[in-house]
Amino acid sequence: MELTAQDKKAILNRVNVYADTVLPERDPSKVPIRVQLDALKPEMEKLAEEFNVSVEDIFIAYMDMNTETVAEADAKVQEQLDYMDFKL
């Protein structure tokens, strides 16, 4: 089964909500990625079953959507900085 864009957004939202409950700190510099993945695995397994795909597919969809979200947020910040005049 191929995951749709809507499916991927739902996965991102579900994993992020779950992460907020099981990971008080999600900063990779403070919590190793392996620990984060172990904590998120139960929710990713549920999603894999619901969407009838592998856990790896869920992980990849989550990482892709997370990367896109971060890139979009960075682009918005850069756009705002470009718009503002910081000349003193």
Kinemage of the C-alpha trace (Angstrom):
@kinemage 1
@onewidth
@group {chain A} dominant
@subgroup {mainchain}
@vectorlist {calphas} color= white
{ca met a 1} P 0.000 0.000 0.000
{ca glu a 2} L 1.283 3.426 -0.924
{ca leu a 3} L 0.935 6.124 1.732
{ca thr a 4} L -0.817 9.280 0.568
{ca ala a 5} L 0.226 12.804 1.557
{ca gln a 6} L -2.757 12.845 3.920
{ca asp a 7} L -1.618 9.549 5.469
{ca lys a 8} L 1.883 10.941 5.975
{ca lys a 9} L 0.526 14.072 7.670
{ca ala a 10} L -1.582 11.897 9.968
{ca ile a 11} L 1.481 9.805 10.800
{ca leu a 12} L 3.532 12.911 11.581
{ca asn a 13} L 0.813 14.268 13.852
{ca arg a 14} L 0.223 10.977 15.660
{ca val a 15} L 3.910 10.331 16.276
{ca asn a 16} L 4.478 13.915 17.468
{ca val a 17} L 1.547 13.745 19.891
{ca tyr a 18} L 2.794 10.390 21.158
{ca ala a 19} L 6.339 11.759 21.458
{ca asp a 20} L 5.063 14.596 23.624
{ca thr a 21} L 3.707 12.049 26.095
{ca val a 22} L 6.695 9.678 26.218
{ca leu a 23} L 9.642 11.995 25.624
{ca pro a 24} L 9.893 14.999 27.906
{ca glu a 25} L 12.918 16.129 25.877
{ca arg a 26} L 13.218 15.491 22.127
{ca asp a 27} L 16.398 17.428 21.478
{ca pro a 28} L 18.830 14.957 19.854
{ca ser a 29} L 21.713 16.664 21.604
{ca lys a 30} L 20.129 15.765 24.943
{ca val a 31} L 18.412 12.465 24.122
{ca pro a 32} L 20.157 10.033 21.789
{ca ile a 33} L 18.257 9.167 18.604
{ca arg a 34} L 18.278 5.470 19.557
{ca val a 35} L 16.453 6.282 22.817
{ca gln a 36} L 13.945 8.423 20.929
{ca leu a 37} L 13.287 5.668 18.389
{ca asp a 38} L 12.852 3.047 21.098
{ca ala a 39} L 10.310 5.281 22.822
{ca leu a 40} L 8.388 5.929 19.588
{ca lys a 41} L 8.429 2.335 18.343
{ca pro a 42} L 5.127 1.251 19.999
{ca glu a 43} L 3.194 4.009 18.236
{ca met a 44} L 4.958 3.362 14.942
{ca glu a 45} L 4.042 -0.330 15.241
{ca lys a 46} L 0.370 0.612 15.763
{ca leu a 47} L 0.481 2.907 12.742
{ca ala a 48} L 2.128 0.216 10.627
{ca glu a 49} L -0.682 -2.156 11.470
{ca glu a 50} L -3.385 0.467 10.793
{ca phe a 51} L -1.907 1.451 7.432
{ca asn a 52} L -0.918 -2.116 6.559
{ca val a 53} L 2.726 -1.189 5.920
{ca ser a 54} L 6.020 -1.995 7.596
{ca val a 55} L 7.347 -0.123 10.617
{ca glu a 56} L 10.196 0.986 8.357
{ca asp a 57} L 7.679 2.597 5.977
{ca ile a 58} L 6.143 4.474 8.911
{ca phe a 59} L 9.568 5.604 10.074
{ca ile a 60} L 10.508 6.820 6.594
{ca ala a 61} L 7.188 8.652 6.180
{ca tyr a 62} L 7.633 10.264 9.591
{ca met a 63} L 11.203 11.343 8.880
{ca asp a 64} L 10.273 12.707 5.433
{ca met a 65} L 7.377 14.728 6.809
{ca asn a 66} L 9.416 15.932 9.771
{ca thr a 67} L 12.221 17.057 7.447
{ca glu a 68} L 9.733 18.887 5.208
{ca thr a 69} L 8.127 20.584 8.199
{ca val a 70} L 11.479 21.785 9.548
{ca ala a 71} L 12.551 23.001 6.092
{ca glu a 72} L 9.286 24.932 5.658
{ca ala a 73} L 9.664 26.546 9.080
{ca asp a 74} L 13.267 27.507 8.311
{ca ala a 75} L 12.212 28.998 4.969
{ca lys a 76} L 9.523 31.094 6.674
{ca val a 77} L 12.009 32.407 9.226
{ca gln a 78} L 14.490 33.233 6.464
{ca glu a 79} L 11.766 34.968 4.479
{ca gln a 80} L 10.848 37.072 7.505
{ca leu a 81} L 14.491 37.933 8.128
{ca asp a 82} L 14.952 38.892 4.479
{ca tyr a 83} L 11.879 41.118 4.708
{ca met a 84} L 13.114 42.969 7.783
{ca asp a 85} L 15.768 45.629 7.452
{ca phe a 86} L 18.476 45.099 10.045
{ca lys a 87} L 20.606 48.049 9.044
{ca leu a 88} L 21.570 50.183 12.008
